[in-house]
């Protein structure tokens, strides 16, 4: 029997077309009804028209509808996939990033950690809470999969507000391991057993071993990773390649023919690998958002080059529906429906003892087993002390972010800033908060 799958934010062609293609290629989901939901009726209508035409052209066993009314979309929903942003994404992102820097806060990026992550959270979490309130009222048994950032703060706040909700955060960052590790170690990814965990965009590989022998693969990773990353393409080279071909240069996992330079946007990564002995699963722009000394180390040009390229890429790429898997949400849905019992490499769910060093309420990124009863995190035990210390620095920030939003409190938001390891000053911080509220009054004006 087909399922009802709701896509929130489906008016975004990139998200809408990509996720529709993921669903349409699934044999397990045949007969399902896809509901497209967005607050923008014009973009929603375009995505619906193109998706309907694609289904008819390929004679696929799916049906589709679209609505701007959330209550209508949620009726009878089995699975809900959320990927929303509010306002002008890049304009607001640049305010999150640059205004704190203007007040002397040395943050390397402004999306997930630091003051920028707080402002992003306070802007996007309230509408997600409204969505979740309707889920609990209309379809409380539905699984909700979240792709919006800042992932860990969203998941932490949502599950604090709605403890019974089936809310799972998903991020594509873990896919970097499938791309990098075979080329670092010279073996197929399927020959490895890898476990990574932490907080979203702040996760590291904790264990890695060769399946055939059971031998620890981490000594080889530590020995070989620096040379591998030293031969990665610079963002200038990536940008040039994209302008010439219209394609992302890493699609086939082959950097041949692209100019290189050492450690592009991986200087913080390099310190973590050398001094903490762990391999992050992301790059400086994200990992460095959480660390107070990252500003001194990070490759600022690499981050700026990536940001420029990312804006240009999204402005010019032409999304289309393709019958191929691009994200992990459909395999998880299939795993629930078929009682697969397989291991999903990274999900964001409440800790509840999965990482012994962190409180139960914080949302952690861990591997999980997927079966008919849902998504079950795999306990990771205690972390290496140094890495645990970096993560523990985020506990108060996540706690106060959630409380500031739920209590609509400007005073608690200020406390969140003053507890953040990225904020090393007092003077100007309250004025910075006032400035952000003034610039983003439409979204932050609820803070009193």
GITA-V948704 format. One line per field, one symbol per residue. ss: DSSP state (H for helix, E for strand, C for the rest). phi: phi as a letter, one per 40 degrees, with the letter a starting at -180 (. if undefined). A space follows every 50 residues. Layout:
ss->???
phi->???
This chain:
ss->CCCEEEEECCCCHHHHHHHHHHHHCCCCCCCCEEEEECCCHHHHHHHHHH HHHHHHHCCCCCEEEEECCHHHHHCCCCEEEECCCCCCHHHHHHHHHHHH HHCCCCCCCCCCCHHHHHHHHHHHHHHHHHHHHHHHHHCCCCEEEECCCC HHHHHHHHHHHCCCCEEEECCHHHHHHHHHHHHHHCCCHHHEEEEEEEEC CEEEEEEEEECCCCCECHHHHHHHHHHHHCCCECHHHHHHHHHHHCCCCC CCCCCCCCCECCCCCCHHHHHHHHHHCCEECCCHHHHHHHCCCHHHHCCH HHHHHHHHHHHHHHHHCCCCCCCCCCCCHHHHHHHHHHCCCEEEEEEEEE CCCCECCCCCCCEEEEEEEEECCEEEECCCECCCHHHHHHHHCCHHHHHH HHHHHHHCCHHHHHHHHHHCCCCCCCCCHHHHHHHHHHHCHHHHCCCC
phi->.cbbbbbcgccccccccccdcdccccccbdgcbbbcbacbcccccccccc ccccccccfccbbaaaacbcccccdgccbbbbabbbgcdcccdccdcccd cccgccbcaabbbgddcccdcccccdccccdcccdccbaccccbbbbcbc dccccccccccbdcccbbcbacddcccccccccccgbcdccbbbbbaibd gabbccaaacccbgccccdccccbcdccccbcccccccccccccbgbccb dbgbcdgbdbacfcfaccdccccccbgbbcbbbddcdccbbcccccbccc ccccccccccccdccbcbcacbcacbbcccdcdccccbfcgccccabbad cfgcbccbcccccbbacacbacchbbccdbgccddccdccccdccccccc cccdcccfbccccccdcccccccbabdgcccdcccccccbddbbcccb
